[in-house]
Amino acid sequence: MIVSLADEGGAHAARHQHPHEQIFWMISGRMEFDLDGEKRVVPRGRLRGCPRQYAHEAYFPEDTEVISTSSPHRASDMFTGEDSYLRRG
């Protein structure tokens, strides 16, 4: 599954984990990423992976565009509401 995400600065993806491998590519902006307690800044143009079942969260201090891939397909998240960590509240 490939998803394009765009959000305004200040967005936060709350800590979560899932049974999917994930790779994301920072198209623009910057992400502060916490993978199972290891914190990193991911600048524009970089790729970063997230193994399945690892707790992670992200903060986007500026306007950001991200391409995110997940395997296997995460359709259940979109239809069950389990993707709430991607939604602004």
Steps between C-alpha positions, in 0.01 A plus 500: 500500500633846412352814658582867451459705819514878532445697817560838656776560750410384848344170392566201724460129432445358850699198619370184336613170353368272231571163335623669181848579375514870415737715296450871458664766285506863611405703192503836681521626854650318795389230741610432856463124525511276807544130421470289815674771706769586241448861388609631161437800279407402145563788255363556150619242247573220749353152525430334833361159587292370784495127573166343585390496864743778603334781694556832325374856476576807294478877536504732199627845608445650154278443197585152375438261211577130547466193280434198723501136393366211706511128443273316515217731393343695789143531372359387834641812667316728258164329544503424872622838625822347635691765305395772748867575572513653149205731559515850647277551800 
